[in-house]
């Protein structure tokens, strides 16, 4: 026997409201009190009611989908564990509000076409979470003109967008300062840093590194700033080309955990022990660092808090719920494990 299909009228009868009230509630219409909307949604869920999002999209221009824009290469196993953990966290957070996600790069890597413009023009998404550190002026102007709800996560928005967009990010200067300060407190004075070749997050971490050295009357030597691609293999190779300088140092601040793990592998191959011969501290606090030997001391990026705040604010904006404008910089914290020790 076929199971009877649940209708809006069935829900209305149980809830003791009109079918139009049920329809408005399922569409998150602000005309209906939030308490009533929540009760009706719960009844619909219990009855196994399947809401027709395609029909709603045609009538309200809503898709029930949020676009997640990540940098090219975010899914590369060599560089992407932090971003992949962010994606999983975002999807779990949005799943609680029944939003689906589309994950894409800012641009099509083959045609150069703007994926952001495509998603907006084709009405594929209701809002955007941008986890990118650069957008060209044309793309940013297009987002502003479209008035699509947008939140920057992890990275600060472009300078031209200051005051015009909402964001939640980590203080990278503070993170660089904190990592180097910890090494100094352990008695280290000759400290190298391995940093990315481009990106203001690395510029700010390096500035934090330089500032704390100066604050402690230690030499700021540009030669001790080693630039390399932010991958395990690249960091491994950078150690090989910098080995003489490393042998004269007592500590290394690697500006990503993946770099730190590559560095420690190379040091081991050179017979240099961590932390007995040289201390290493990373940045990001990815899962791999907990299981490495020695376990990696690192700077913890509060990704969970970034995700929770950013997703909640975007959903509030999409539902028309009034809440405070989000422009928040969160302080990172130090996670002490085994890879950095006293001199």
C-alpha positions, 0 to 999 in steps of 0.5 A: 500500500502506498503511503499517503503523501503529507501536504501543507494542509495536513500540517496546518490541521495539526498545528491549528493554523491556516495553510498559508501560515504553514507555507510562510513558515516553511519559507521563513517569512518574517510575518510569522513569529519565529516560535510559530515557524519553529513549531511548524517546521518540527511538525513537518519534520515529524510527519516526513514532509519533503519541502519542494525547494525547486518550487520555492526557488521559482516563486521566491528566488531562493535556492536553499544553497550557499556558495563556499569559495576557497582558493585554488589548490585548497584540496591539494593533500600537500597544502590543504588539510586546514582548508579541508577541515574548514569545509567539513566544519562549514558543511556540518554547521550549515546542515543544521539549518538545512542549507546545501553548499556549492564549493568552488574556486574564485575562477575557473582554472582553465578558462579564467572565468569568474565562478563567483559571477557565474554563481550569482548570475545563474542564481545558484546560491542565496549567499556566499562564504568567501575563504579567499585573501584576494579578489580583483576590484571587478569581482568585488564590485560585482558582489557589492552591486548584486547585494548578495549576502556575503561573509569573509571567513579566515581572511580579511576582505580586500582593503577597498571593501573596508567597512562595507563587508562583514568578516570574521578572521584570525589575527595573524600578526598576533599568531606570529608574535605568540609563536616566536615569543614562546620560543624566546621564553624557552631561551632561544635567541637564534630563531629562523622562520619559514614563510610562504612566498605570497599572501598577507597572512604570511606577511602579518605572521612575519611582522609578528615574528620581527616585532617580538624579536625587536621587543626582546632586543634580538637581531632582526636578520632578513636572512633568517626569513626563509621563503618557500611554497607552503607544502610538505615537499617544498619545506623539506627541500628548503631545509636542504638548501638552508641547512648550514644556517639551520645548524647555527640556529636553535629554533624554527618558526614554521608558518604552517603546520604542513611546512613544520612537518616537512621541516622535521622530516628533513631535519631527521634525515640530516641527523638533527633531532627535534627538540633536542638539537633544534626546536620547531613550532608550527601554525594552524593546529591541524590534526596531523600534528597531534600524531607526529613524533614528536607531537607538534607545538603550534599556534591554534587557529580558532576555526570552529569559532570562525565557522560558527560565527560566520555561518550563523551571521550569514543565515541570519542575514538570509532569513532577514533576522536582525543581528549585529554586523559582523566584523570580528578579529579573533586571537589565536592561542598557543598549543604546547606539545613536544617539538619545542623545548628549553635551550 
